[in-house]
């Protein structure tokens, strides 16, 4: 699997899924063009995954789908959840990112 969810990130995803009644959804993680560094992470929920186009794996009870185009850019990435005084949200630790922007939502590879 190109991406790993920490236990803390998985618990936050499960909390959101429970609140929004998304129990049969998969967490879809991908890379799209854009942002100030060239690529942006995409994170959302999807009703289904396609075994021909997606890599699907379960992490701490959360089914995660990554499309095969994004897989190259996300190989070895860890998705975590940060909950501090100054900010709160998901963080990507991507070893393939050569450069990333100050907000952490875009990168170049």
C-alpha positions as CSV (number, residue, x, y, z in Angstrom):
1,X,0.0,0.0,0.0
2,X,1.4,3.4,-0.9
3,X,0.0,5.1,2.2
4,X,-0.2,4.3,5.8
5,X,-2.7,5.7,8.3
6,X,-1.6,6.2,11.9
7,X,-4.0,5.0,14.6
8,X,-4.8,8.6,15.5
9,X,-5.7,9.4,11.8
10,X,-7.8,6.3,11.6
11,X,-9.8,7.2,14.7
12,X,-10.5,10.7,13.4
13,X,-11.7,9.2,10.0
14,X,-13.9,6.8,11.9
15,X,-15.3,9.7,14.0
16,X,-16.2,11.7,10.9
17,X,-17.7,8.6,9.2
18,X,-19.8,7.9,12.2
19,X,-21.1,11.5,12.5
20,X,-21.9,11.7,8.8
21,X,-23.3,8.1,8.5
22,X,-20.7,7.1,6.0
23,X,-20.2,3.5,7.2
24,X,-20.0,1.9,3.8
25,X,-17.6,4.4,2.3
26,X,-13.9,4.1,1.6
27,X,-11.4,6.9,2.4
28,X,-10.0,8.0,-1.0
29,X,-6.6,9.5,-1.0
30,X,-5.0,10.9,-4.1
31,X,-2.8,13.5,-5.8
32,X,-4.1,16.1,-8.2
33,X,-2.3,18.9,-10.1
34,X,-2.4,22.3,-8.5
35,X,-1.3,24.2,-5.4
36,X,1.7,26.5,-5.2
37,X,4.2,23.6,-5.5
38,X,2.6,21.6,-8.4
39,X,0.7,18.8,-6.8
40,X,-2.1,18.8,-4.1
41,X,-3.3,16.0,-1.9
42,X,-6.9,15.0,-2.2
43,X,-8.8,13.4,0.7
44,X,-12.4,12.4,0.7
45,X,-15.0,9.6,0.9
46,X,-16.1,7.4,-2.0
47,X,-18.9,4.9,-2.3
48,X,-16.8,2.3,-4.1
49,X,-13.4,1.4,-5.3
50,X,-12.4,-0.3,-8.5
51,X,-9.8,-3.1,-8.1
52,X,-8.5,-2.4,-11.7
53,X,-7.9,1.3,-11.0
54,X,-7.3,1.4,-7.2
55,X,-5.1,-0.1,-4.5
56,X,-7.3,-0.8,-1.5
57,X,-6.2,-1.7,2.0
58,X,-7.5,-1.5,5.5
59,X,-5.7,0.5,8.2
60,X,-6.9,0.3,11.8
61,X,-10.4,-0.5,10.6
62,X,-10.5,2.1,7.8
63,X,-10.7,1.0,4.2
64,X,-8.3,3.2,2.1
65,X,-8.4,3.5,-1.7
66,X,-5.6,5.1,-3.7
67,X,-5.8,5.3,-7.5
68,X,-2.9,3.8,-9.4
69,X,-1.8,7.2,-10.8
70,X,-1.5,8.7,-7.4
71,X,0.3,5.6,-6.0
72,X,3.6,6.6,-7.5
73,X,3.5,10.0,-5.7
74,X,2.3,8.6,-2.4
75,X,4.6,5.6,-2.0
76,X,5.7,5.5,1.7
77,X,3.5,8.4,2.8
78,X,2.1,8.4,6.3
79,X,-1.2,10.2,7.0
80,X,-1.5,11.4,10.6
81,X,-3.9,13.6,12.5
82,X,-2.6,16.6,14.4
83,X,-4.7,18.1,17.2
84,X,-2.8,21.1,18.8
85,X,-3.5,24.5,20.0
86,X,-2.4,26.3,16.9
87,X,-3.9,24.0,14.3
88,X,-6.0,20.8,13.9
89,X,-6.1,18.5,10.8
90,X,-4.6,15.7,8.8
91,X,-0.9,15.9,7.9
92,X,0.9,14.1,5.1
93,X,4.5,12.9,5.7
94,X,5.6,12.1,2.1
95,X,9.2,10.9,1.5
96,X,8.7,11.6,-2.2
97,X,8.1,15.3,-1.8
98,X,11.1,17.3,-2.9
99,X,9.6,20.6,-1.9
100,X,6.4,21.5,-0.1
101,X,4.6,24.7,0.5
102,X,4.2,26.4,3.9
103,X,0.7,25.2,4.5
104,X,1.6,21.6,3.8
105,X,-1.2,20.9,1.3
106,X,0.9,21.0,-1.9
107,X,4.3,19.5,-2.9
108,X,6.6,18.9,-5.8
109,X,8.1,15.5,-6.5
